[in-house]
Amino acid sequence: MTLIKSISGIRGTIGGPEGQGLTPADIVKFTYAYCACLKERKAPASGGKYKVVVGKDARLSGEMVEQIVCGTLIACGVDVVKCGFASTPTTELAVRFSGADGGIILTASHNPRQWNALKLLNEEGEFLTAAQGAEILAKAESGDFDFAGVDELGHITEHDFTDEHIASVLALEAVDAPAVRAAGFKVVLDAINSVGGIIMPRLLEKLGVECIKLNCDPTGDFAHNPEPLPANLVTLSETVVREKADLGISVDPDVDRLAFICEDGKPFVEEYTLVSVADYLLERAVAQGVKELHTVSNLSSSRALRDVTEKWGGTWHASAVGEVNVTTLMHKVGALIGGEGNGGVIYPASHCGRDAMVGVALFLSQLAHKKLSASAYKQTLPAYFIAKNRIDLSDSAMIDRILEAMKQRYAAEKLNTIDGVKIDFEAERKWVHLRRSNTEPIIRIYAEAPTQEAAEALGNEVVAFAHSLMEKA
């Protein structure tokens, strides 16, 4: 059993003793804390009762968690708008569409089927700040609960926001639906038997795209490891080639991450989802005469976004890892586009949250304009390769010692210390990023370079130095 409490919410494996897994008692505790902090933070938007949107992916535990969350909300005197099956971006948009005071998304994203989570939103449909998340954690642990009386109980209404979400994507100026329809694309979609199998085919149909569906029944019985990585997408790759499709599309269970497979069955590479969409939007903005162009990604994402941004005369900004850190910086600099290298596309013209529907519509618009295959278009983008490593530590105190030693060893290089230590070797166009895990005594190490060999060599160099420090300790 596992239960992870963090500033972004609570997630864990279903069952077990209270406090050791995601149990009904833990769900009640954190839902109450969310409501209590919401009432302290703001007045209700409607002037009457507070209103919170609840959406879920198709996990097997979804119905159980949904009933407990909704019951707790109405017990706190809060009205509930229940979305039913809804992607994470759909639920985020639903907060705005319904004028709600907040939202709770029931999804463990790319985690396996035994996991679920509560992800917490503010009145803009965006994730809470670190300070707001910390307040909820403290309130939950206090055990100081005071529920509403019978005359103050909330009420539940149900509303499916899928069509509103699709309409909002098609209404984006940058989505060239006529060009996509004229291109006559044929795609294969792997939706992992979750909510992507509901919304994505409907969007593709509206765009005039022929869609061959894999794992699109929202049973929650995931057909493979749900993280959209190449090793988990072998069947999708084979189907793209067999069906002579133009593209393969893979989404995770809550449809906020997006990966493509080229027409030859090879990965477009998840890191390049954001890069390709940014390339399209930046070129459009330059053609429209926009002068101030800014993009944002986190420190562990590919340098390719920086290169593409600078090619179009813009400025790239790096945030700490985590979606809320990316969106906070995007708001600050007025970014055109941002996201993360895990296939997360954040386009503020729609909303400030990762959205695979937006990503698909923009990517297909780019392919339609370029009149290139996915593999041919990939060749026009800067080429980089990432190597991923980790260091497991029995003594978590060693983490700070290792990070400090890295700063000293590479002091002559360009350093960024807002989230661990990132070392940029500008002349060689390579970098390595070391950061602590929020949940385990480990250091994650990402290295990137123009070749796979150079990336792996840089990562191995850093790991070897860390091990030498551990041996001396």
C-alpha positions as CSV (number, residue, x, y, z in Angstrom):
1,M,0.0,0.0,0.0
2,T,1.2,3.5,-0.8
3,L,-0.2,7.0,0.1
4,I,1.6,10.1,-1.1
5,K,0.5,13.5,0.2
6,S,1.9,16.5,-1.6
7,I,1.0,20.1,-2.3
8,S,-0.7,19.1,-5.6
9,G,-3.1,16.6,-3.9
10,I,-3.2,13.1,-2.6
11,R,-2.6,9.9,-4.5
12,G,-2.1,6.3,-3.6
13,T,-3.0,2.7,-4.1
14,I,-6.5,1.7,-3.3
15,G,-7.2,-0.1,0.0
16,G,-5.3,-1.0,3.1
17,P,-5.2,0.6,6.6
18,E,-6.0,4.3,6.9
19,G,-3.0,6.5,6.2
20,Q,-1.2,3.7,4.3
21,G,-3.2,3.6,1.1
22,L,-5.9,5.7,-0.6
23,T,-8.8,4.7,1.8
24,P,-12.3,6.1,2.2
25,A,-11.1,7.7,5.5
26,D,-8.2,9.5,3.7
27,I,-10.5,10.6,0.9
28,V,-12.9,12.2,3.3
29,K,-10.2,13.9,5.3
30,F,-8.6,15.6,2.3
31,T,-11.9,16.5,0.6
32,Y,-13.0,18.2,3.8
33,A,-9.7,20.0,4.1
34,Y,-10.0,21.3,0.5
35,C,-13.5,22.6,1.3
36,A,-12.4,24.3,4.5
37,C,-9.5,26.0,2.9
38,L,-11.6,27.0,-0.1
39,K,-14.1,28.8,2.3
40,E,-11.2,30.6,4.1
41,R,-9.6,31.7,0.8
42,K,-12.6,33.2,-1.1
43,A,-16.2,34.1,-1.1
44,P,-18.5,31.9,-3.2
45,A,-18.6,33.0,-6.9
46,S,-22.4,32.7,-7.0
47,G,-23.1,34.5,-3.7
48,G,-24.9,31.5,-2.4
49,K,-23.3,28.1,-1.8
50,Y,-19.9,27.2,-2.9
51,K,-19.7,25.1,-6.1
52,V,-17.1,22.5,-7.0
53,V,-16.7,20.4,-10.2
54,V,-15.8,16.8,-9.9
55,G,-14.6,14.7,-12.9
56,K,-13.0,11.3,-13.1
57,D,-11.0,9.1,-15.5
58,A,-12.1,5.5,-16.1
59,R,-10.2,3.8,-13.4
60,L,-11.8,0.8,-11.7
61,S,-11.8,2.6,-8.4
62,G,-13.3,5.8,-9.9
63,E,-16.9,5.2,-8.9
64,M,-16.0,4.5,-5.3
65,V,-13.8,7.6,-5.0
66,E,-16.3,9.8,-6.8
67,Q,-19.1,8.8,-4.4
68,I,-17.0,9.5,-1.3
69,V,-15.7,12.8,-2.7
70,C,-19.2,14.0,-3.8
71,G,-20.8,12.9,-0.5
72,T,-18.1,14.7,1.5
73,L,-18.6,17.9,-0.5
74,I,-22.3,18.0,0.0
75,A,-21.7,17.2,3.7
76,C,-19.5,20.3,3.8
77,G,-22.4,22.4,2.4
78,V,-20.9,22.6,-1.1
79,D,-22.9,22.1,-4.3
80,V,-21.4,19.6,-6.7
81,V,-21.3,19.6,-10.5
82,K,-20.6,16.0,-11.4
83,C,-19.0,15.6,-14.8
84,G,-18.8,11.7,-14.8
85,F,-16.1,10.5,-17.2
86,A,-14.0,13.5,-18.1
87,S,-10.4,14.1,-19.1
88,T,-8.3,16.3,-16.8
89,P,-8.4,19.2,-19.2
90,T,-12.2,18.8,-19.6
91,T,-12.6,19.1,-15.8
92,E,-10.3,22.1,-15.7
93,L,-12.4,23.9,-18.4
94,A,-15.6,22.8,-16.7
95,V,-14.7,24.9,-13.6
96,R,-14.7,28.0,-15.9
97,F,-17.7,26.9,-18.0
98,S,-19.8,26.4,-14.9
99,G,-18.5,29.4,-12.9
100,A,-17.5,27.1,-10.1
101,D,-15.3,27.9,-7.1
102,G,-12.9,25.0,-7.7
103,G,-12.6,21.4,-8.9
104,I,-11.4,18.0,-7.9
105,I,-10.1,15.6,-10.6
106,L,-10.1,11.9,-9.7
107,T,-7.2,10.5,-11.6
108,A,-3.7,9.1,-11.0
109,S,-2.6,10.1,-14.5
110,H,-0.1,7.7,-15.9
111,N,0.1,5.5,-12.7
112,P,-1.1,1.9,-13.0
113,R,-4.7,0.7,-12.5
114,Q,-4.4,0.1,-8.7
115,W,-3.7,3.9,-8.1
116,N,-6.1,6.8,-7.9
117,A,-5.7,10.4,-6.7
118,L,-7.4,13.7,-5.9
119,K,-6.0,16.6,-7.9
120,L,-7.2,20.0,-6.6
121,L,-8.1,23.0,-8.7
122,N,-8.8,26.7,-8.0
123,E,-11.6,28.9,-9.4
124,E,-9.6,29.3,-12.7
125,G,-9.5,25.5,-13.2
126,E,-5.7,25.6,-12.5
127,F,-3.8,23.6,-9.9
128,L,-3.3,25.2,-6.5
129,T,-0.2,27.0,-5.5
130,A,2.4,25.4,-3.2
131,A,1.2,27.6,-0.3
132,Q,-2.5,26.6,-0.9
133,G,-1.6,23.0,-1.1
134,A,0.4,23.1,2.1
135,E,-2.6,24.7,3.9
136,I,-4.8,21.8,2.8
137,L,-2.2,19.2,4.1
138,A,-2.1,20.9,7.4
139,K,-5.9,21.1,7.7
140,A,-6.2,17.4,6.8
141,E,-3.7,16.4,9.5
142,S,-5.4,18.6,12.2
143,G,-8.4,16.4,12.4
144,D,-10.5,19.5,13.2
145,F,-13.6,18.8,11.1
146,D,-17.0,20.5,11.4
147,F,-19.7,19.5,8.8
148,A,-22.8,21.3,7.7
149,G,-26.2,20.8,9.3
150,V,-29.1,19.2,7.5
151,D,-30.5,22.6,6.2
152,E,-27.1,23.6,4.8
153,L,-26.2,20.4,2.9
154,G,-25.1,20.8,-0.7
155,H,-26.7,19.3,-3.8
156,I,-25.5,17.4,-6.8
157,T,-26.2,18.2,-10.4
158,E,-24.7,16.2,-13.4
159,H,-23.3,17.7,-16.6
160,D,-21.2,16.2,-19.4
161,F,-18.8,18.9,-20.6
162,T,-17.2,16.8,-23.4
163,D,-18.9,18.7,-26.2
164,E,-18.1,22.1,-24.8
165,H,-14.5,21.1,-24.5
166,I,-14.4,20.0,-28.1
167,A,-16.2,23.1,-29.3
168,S,-13.6,25.3,-27.4
169,V,-10.7,23.5,-29.2
170,L,-12.3,23.9,-32.6
171,A,-12.9,27.6,-31.9
172,L,-9.2,28.4,-31.3
173,E,-7.9,30.7,-34.0
174,A,-4.8,28.6,-34.5
175,V,-6.7,25.4,-35.1
176,D,-7.1,25.3,-38.9
177,A,-10.0,22.8,-39.1
178,P,-10.6,23.3,-42.9
179,A,-6.9,22.6,-43.7
180,V,-7.0,19.4,-41.5
181,R,-10.2,18.2,-43.2
182,A,-8.7,18.9,-46.6
183,A,-5.6,16.9,-45.7
184,G,-7.6,13.7,-45.3
185,F,-5.6,12.3,-42.4
186,K,-5.9,8.7,-41.2
187,V,-4.8,8.1,-37.6
188,V,-4.6,5.3,-35.1
189,L,-5.6,6.2,-31.5
190,D,-4.6,4.3,-28.4
191,A,-6.6,5.6,-25.5
192,I,-5.6,3.0,-22.9
193,N,-9.2,2.1,-22.2
194,S,-9.9,5.3,-20.4
195,V,-11.6,8.6,-21.1
196,G,-9.5,9.5,-24.1
197,G,-11.6,6.9,-25.9
198,I,-14.6,9.0,-25.4
199,I,-13.4,12.5,-26.3
200,M,-10.6,12.1,-28.8
201,P,-12.5,10.2,-31.5
202,R,-15.3,12.8,-31.3
203,L,-12.7,15.6,-31.8
204,L,-11.1,13.8,-34.7
205,E,-14.5,13.2,-36.3
206,K,-15.2,16.9,-36.1
207,L,-11.8,17.5,-37.8
208,G,-12.6,15.1,-40.6
209,V,-9.9,12.7,-39.6
210,E,-10.4,8.9,-40.1
211,C,-9.7,7.3,-36.7
212,I,-8.9,3.6,-36.1
213,K,-9.4,2.9,-32.4
214,L,-7.3,0.9,-30.1
215,N,-8.2,0.4,-26.5
216,C,-10.9,3.0,-26.6
217,D,-13.5,1.4,-24.3
218,P,-13.5,3.3,-21.0
219,T,-13.4,0.2,-18.8
220,G,-10.5,1.3,-16.7
221,D,-8.8,-2.1,-17.3
222,F,-5.7,-0.6,-18.9
223,A,-4.5,-2.6,-21.9
224,H,-0.8,-1.9,-21.1
225,N,1.3,0.2,-18.9
226,P,-0.5,3.6,-19.2
227,E,2.6,5.8,-19.5
228,P,2.8,6.8,-23.2
229,L,6.4,5.7,-23.7
230,P,7.7,3.8,-26.8
231,A,8.1,0.5,-25.0
232,N,4.4,0.6,-24.1
233,L,3.2,1.5,-27.6
234,V,4.5,-1.4,-29.7
235,T,0.9,-2.4,-30.8
236,L,0.1,1.2,-31.7
237,S,3.3,1.4,-33.9
238,E,2.6,-1.9,-35.6
239,T,-1.0,-0.9,-36.3
240,V,0.0,2.5,-37.8
241,V,2.3,0.7,-40.3
242,R,-0.2,-2.1,-41.1
243,E,-3.1,0.3,-41.7
244,K,-0.9,2.7,-43.6
245,A,-1.9,5.5,-41.3
246,D,-0.5,9.0,-41.3
247,L,0.0,9.1,-37.5
248,G,-0.4,7.2,-34.3
249,I,-1.8,9.1,-31.2
250,S,-1.3,7.9,-27.7
251,V,-2.8,9.5,-24.6
252,D,-2.5,8.7,-20.9
253,P,-5.6,7.8,-18.8
254,D,-6.6,11.4,-18.1
255,V,-5.6,12.8,-21.5
256,D,-3.2,15.5,-20.4
257,R,-0.2,13.8,-22.0
258,L,0.3,13.2,-25.7
259,A,2.7,11.2,-27.8
260,F,2.8,10.6,-31.5
261,I,4.0,7.7,-33.7
262,C,5.2,8.5,-37.2
263,E,3.8,6.9,-40.3
264,D,6.8,4.5,-40.4
265,G,6.0,3.2,-36.9
266,K,8.8,5.1,-35.2
267,P,8.2,7.4,-32.2
268,F,7.9,11.1,-32.9
269,V,9.3,11.2,-29.3
270,E,7.3,12.6,-26.5
271,E,9.7,15.5,-25.9
272,Y,8.9,16.8,-29.3
273,T,5.1,17.0,-28.9
274,L,5.5,20.5,-27.3
275,V,8.4,21.5,-29.6
276,S,6.3,20.8,-32.7
277,V,3.3,22.7,-31.5
278,A,5.4,25.6,-30.4
279,D,7.1,25.7,-33.8
280,Y,3.7,26.0,-35.4
281,L,2.4,28.7,-33.1
282,L,5.6,30.8,-33.2
283,E,5.7,30.8,-37.0
284,R,2.1,32.0,-37.0
285,A,2.8,34.7,-34.5
286,V,5.7,36.0,-36.5
287,A,3.6,36.1,-39.6
288,Q,1.0,38.1,-37.7
289,G,3.6,40.6,-36.6
290,V,3.7,39.7,-32.9
291,K,6.9,41.1,-31.4
292,E,7.1,39.7,-27.9
293,L,7.2,35.9,-28.0
294,H,7.8,33.8,-25.0
295,T,7.8,30.0,-24.3
296,V,8.2,28.1,-21.1
297,S,9.2,24.5,-20.2
298,N,10.6,22.9,-17.1
299,L,14.3,22.4,-16.5
300,S,14.1,18.7,-17.4
301,S,12.6,19.3,-20.8
302,S,14.4,19.3,-24.2
303,R,16.6,22.2,-25.3
304,A,14.8,21.8,-28.7
305,L,12.1,24.2,-27.4
306,R,14.7,26.8,-26.7
307,D,16.3,26.4,-30.1
308,V,12.9,26.6,-31.9
309,T,11.9,29.6,-29.9
310,E,15.1,31.5,-30.6
311,K,14.8,30.6,-34.3
312,W,11.6,32.6,-34.4
313,G,13.1,35.5,-32.5
314,G,11.5,34.6,-29.1
315,T,12.7,34.0,-25.6
316,W,12.6,30.7,-23.8
317,H,12.2,30.5,-20.0
318,A,12.8,27.6,-17.7
319,S,10.7,26.7,-14.7
320,A,11.1,24.2,-11.8
321,V,9.5,20.8,-12.6
322,G,5.8,20.5,-12.0
323,E,2.8,21.8,-14.0
324,V,1.9,24.6,-11.5
325,N,5.5,25.9,-11.7
326,V,5.3,26.0,-15.5
327,T,1.9,27.8,-15.5
328,T,3.0,30.3,-12.9
329,L,6.0,31.3,-15.0
330,M,3.8,31.3,-18.1
331,H,1.5,33.8,-16.5
332,K,4.4,35.9,-15.4
333,V,6.1,36.3,-18.8
334,G,2.9,36.2,-20.9
335,A,3.9,33.0,-22.7
336,L,2.4,32.1,-26.1
337,I,2.9,28.3,-25.4
338,G,4.5,26.2,-22.7
339,G,4.4,22.8,-21.2
340,E,6.6,19.8,-20.2
341,G,8.7,17.3,-22.0
342,N,6.4,14.4,-21.0
343,G,4.0,15.3,-23.8
344,G,2.2,18.1,-21.9
345,V,1.0,21.0,-24.1
346,I,-0.2,24.1,-22.3
347,Y,-1.8,26.7,-24.6
348,P,-3.1,29.8,-22.7
349,A,-5.4,30.8,-25.5
350,S,-7.4,27.7,-24.5
351,H,-6.6,27.4,-20.8
352,C,-3.5,27.0,-18.6
353,G,-3.5,23.3,-18.2
354,R,-2.0,20.4,-20.2
355,D,-4.4,19.4,-22.9
356,A,-4.0,16.5,-25.4
357,M,-7.0,17.6,-27.4
358,V,-5.5,21.0,-28.0
359,G,-2.1,19.4,-28.8
360,V,-3.7,17.1,-31.4
361,A,-5.6,19.8,-33.1
362,L,-2.6,22.1,-33.3
363,F,-0.2,19.3,-34.5
364,L,-2.6,18.2,-37.3
365,S,-2.9,21.9,-38.3
366,Q,0.9,22.0,-38.6
367,L,1.1,18.8,-40.6
368,A,-1.6,20.1,-42.9
369,H,0.2,23.4,-43.5
370,K,3.6,21.8,-44.0
371,K,2.3,19.1,-46.3
372,L,4.9,16.7,-44.8
373,S,4.7,13.3,-43.2
374,A,5.2,13.2,-39.5
375,S,8.7,11.7,-39.9
376,A,9.7,14.2,-42.6
377,Y,8.5,17.1,-40.4
378,K,10.5,15.7,-37.4
379,Q,13.7,15.9,-39.5
380,T,13.2,19.7,-39.7
381,L,13.4,20.1,-35.9
382,P,16.5,20.4,-33.8
383,A,17.8,16.9,-32.9
384,Y,18.5,16.0,-29.3
385,F,18.6,12.8,-27.3
386,I,17.9,12.3,-23.6
387,A,19.3,9.8,-21.1
388,K,17.6,9.2,-17.8
389,N,19.3,7.8,-14.7
390,R,18.7,7.8,-10.9
391,I,20.7,7.4,-7.8
392,D,19.1,5.5,-4.9
393,L,20.3,6.6,-1.5
394,S,19.8,5.0,1.9
395,D,20.6,8.3,3.6
396,S,18.5,11.2,2.3
397,A,21.0,13.6,3.9
398,M,23.4,12.7,1.1
399,I,21.2,14.4,-1.4
400,D,22.1,17.9,-0.4
401,R,25.8,16.9,-0.2
402,I,25.8,15.5,-3.7
403,L,24.0,18.5,-5.2
404,E,26.3,20.9,-3.5
405,A,29.4,19.0,-4.7
406,M,28.0,19.1,-8.3
407,K,27.7,22.9,-8.1
408,Q,31.4,23.1,-7.0
409,R,32.6,20.6,-9.6
410,Y,30.9,22.3,-12.5
411,A,31.2,25.9,-11.3
412,A,32.7,27.0,-14.6
413,E,29.6,26.0,-16.5
414,K,26.2,27.7,-16.6
415,L,24.2,26.6,-13.5
416,N,20.5,26.8,-12.6
417,T,19.6,25.9,-9.0
418,I,15.8,26.7,-8.8
419,D,15.1,23.0,-8.7
420,G,18.1,20.9,-7.8
421,V,21.1,21.6,-10.1
422,K,21.0,22.0,-13.8
423,I,24.4,22.2,-15.6
424,D,24.4,23.7,-19.1
425,F,27.4,23.0,-21.4
426,E,26.6,25.7,-23.9
427,A,29.4,25.2,-26.4
428,E,28.5,21.5,-26.7
429,R,24.7,22.1,-26.6
430,K,24.2,19.6,-23.8
431,W,23.0,19.7,-20.2
432,V,22.4,17.5,-17.2
433,H,19.8,18.1,-14.5
434,L,19.9,16.6,-11.0
435,R,16.8,16.9,-8.7
436,R,15.5,15.2,-5.6
437,S,12.4,13.1,-5.7
438,N,9.5,14.5,-3.7
439,T,8.5,11.1,-2.4
440,E,11.6,8.9,-2.3
441,P,15.3,9.2,-1.2
442,I,16.6,9.3,-4.8
443,I,18.1,11.8,-7.2
444,R,16.7,11.8,-10.7
445,I,19.3,12.6,-13.4
446,Y,18.3,13.7,-16.9
447,A,21.0,14.4,-19.5
448,E,20.6,15.7,-23.0
449,A,23.0,16.1,-26.0
450,P,22.9,16.1,-29.8
451,T,23.7,12.3,-29.8
452,Q,22.4,9.5,-27.6
453,E,26.0,8.5,-26.9
454,A,26.9,11.9,-25.6
455,A,23.8,12.1,-23.5
456,E,24.5,8.7,-21.9
457,A,28.2,9.6,-21.4
458,L,27.3,12.8,-19.6
459,G,24.7,11.0,-17.4
460,N,27.2,8.3,-16.5
461,E,29.9,10.8,-15.7
462,V,27.6,12.5,-13.2
463,V,26.4,9.2,-11.7
464,A,30.0,8.0,-11.3
465,F,31.0,11.2,-9.4
466,A,28.0,10.9,-7.1
467,H,28.9,7.3,-6.3
468,S,32.5,8.4,-5.5
469,L,31.1,10.9,-3.0
470,M,28.9,8.2,-1.5
471,E,31.8,5.8,-1.0
472,K,33.8,8.5,0.8
473,A,30.9,9.3,3.2
